[in-house]
Amino acid sequence: MITPVLLIVIGYFFGSLSSAIIYARFTHQVDPRKVGSGNPGVTNILRTQGKKAAAMVLIGDVLKGVLPVVAGHFLGLSLFWLGLVALAAIVGHLFPIFFAFKGGKGVATTLGVVFALSPSLGLCCIVTWAVMAALFRYSSLASLVMAISLPFYVYSLKELALLPSMLLVAALIIIRHRSNIHKLLLGKETKIGQ
């Protein structure tokens, strides 16, 4: 029988599968850690390898968050435990055991897990990211605003069992965007499409 703790471990291992690096290897592209920002995530793939590659990586990053949470729903885990499974998948993306613990910034995987946890919560986060990206053209700013908003959406939607895990998710995303925050403050951050 799969216990909640075992599913958390499985969630971490799923998260550790870097879609960007795996895609680059299978398509004989340059390792995303060696080009652009060096970040193995969707935005860097978009800038260095184009829209098709970015779409494939986005799907992979979202699915590796969705699948463990959906498995948890299927097994009847409580919302609190589902939140921890989701957190584990995001931690896996940020610090992947298969890639020397050097991962992406967790935004696409976060969108996947929050949508799997609660479609309403996922929709709030996706709309927030999309609106901020459309208005300001900064992926990092959109991600930061989405992360900051996440705990407030959890509270507003009365999904309080998710609050501890989603506060940690928000904090991790903000921490992983430290360099982007610095660039935003200096006016040196790259806009979407540049």
N, C-alpha and C positions, 0 to 999 in steps of 0.2 A: 504493500500500500504506500502511495506517495504522501508523505507528511508535508505540512506547510514549510518546515525547515528545508526539506529536500527540494521542494519546488523553488524556494528562494535560491538555493545553490544552482539549480537548473537555470533559473532566470539570469543569474550572474554569468553562467557559461554561454547562454544564448546572447547576452549583451556583449560578451567578449569577442563575438564573431564580427570583425570589422568589415562591413560591406564594401567600403572604399578600397581597402587593401586587397580583399579577395577579388573584387571586380577588376582591379588593375592587373592582378596576376593572371586571371583567366583571359583577359583581352590583350595581354602583353603591352600594357600601358606603363607609364612611369609611376613608380610608387608615390602616392600622394604625400607621403611624409618627406619627399625630396624635392617637391616643387611648390610654387606659390607660398601659401602661409605655412606649409608643412603640416597642416591639420588634416587628418584622415576623415573628413566629413563632407557633407553635401555641398556646402558653399565653395570649398576649395576645389572639389571635383568639377563643379560648374564652371569655375573660372579657368581651370587648367585643362579640362577634357571635354567640356561642352554639355549641352542639355541632355542628350541621350544618356550619357554616363551618369550625370547627376540624377536623372529620373530613376535609373536602375539602383543607384546607391540609396536614394531616398526610400524606395520601396523596401529594400533590404533592411535599412535602419528602423523603419516603422514596424515591419513585420517581426523583427527580433524582440521588439517590446510588446507587441500585441500577443504573440503566441503563448508566452508563459502566463500572461494575465488571463487569457481565454481558457487556458488549461486549468488555472485556479478557479475560475467561474464554474467550469465543468465539474470540478472536484468538490464544489460547494464551500470553498474557503470564505471566511467572513471578509468584510470590506477592509478591516485592519490588516489582515494577512495578505490580502490582494495588493494593498498599498506597499507592503514590504517586498513582495515579489516584483512589483513594478520598480521600486527603488533599486533592487538588486540588478535588474536588467540595465538600468541607467548607469549604475556604478560599473557594471561590466563594460559598457560602451566607453565610459571615461577612462577606466583603468583595466584594459583587457589583458587577461592572463596569457593569451596566445601571442600578444604583440608587445611584450616587455612593459606592460602596464601604461603604454602611451596611446591614448585613444582620442576620440573627437570631443566635441563640446556638449553632446547629449540632447540637442534640441529635437531632431527628428524622432529619436527613440522616445523622448518624453512625450511628444505629440501622439505617438503610437500607444504608449501605455495609458495616458490619460483618457484617450478615446475608448480603449478597451475597458478601463475602469468604469467610466461613465460617459456615454455619448454626449450628454449635455455639457459636462466638464470639458471634454475633448473639443466640442464645437466652440465653446467660449475661448479656448486657447488658440485654436486654429484661426478664428476670426480676429482675435487680438493680434496675432503674428502677422496675418495677411494685411490688415488695415495699417499697422505701423510700417510694414515693408513698403506698401503702396504709397503711403504719405511721405516717408523720409528716405526710402531707397537704401536703408542700412539693414542688412540681415542681422547684424549683432545687436543693434538697438531694438529691433522687433523681438529678438530672442530674449533680451533682458527685460523688456516690458512684459512679455508673456510670462517669464519666470516670476517676476515680482507680483503679477496679477494672480498667479496660480493659487496660492493659499487663500486669497480673498474669494476667488470663485468657489473653492472647496467649502468655505464657510457659508457663502451666500446660498449655495445649493444644498446646504445642510448635510453634506457628506463628511461629517466631523471625524469619523473613524479614519479617514484618509489624511487628516491634517498633519500628524507627526511626520509621515513619510513624504508628503508633498512640500512641507517646509524644508526638509532636507534636500529634496530635489531642486527646489528654487535656489537654495543656498549654493548647491554644487554648480548649477548653471552659471550663477553670478560669479562664483570664484573662477570657473573655467574661462570666463570672458574678461578677466582682469586686463589683459593686454589690449583687448578691443575697447574697453572703457577708457584706457589711457589714450588710445588713438582717437576716439570720439571727442575727448576733451581737448585734444590738440588740433582737431579738424583734419586728421590724417587718415581716418578710416576709409576704406574702399567701399564705394557704393555698389549695389546690385547692378550688374550689367557692365561694370567697368573691367 
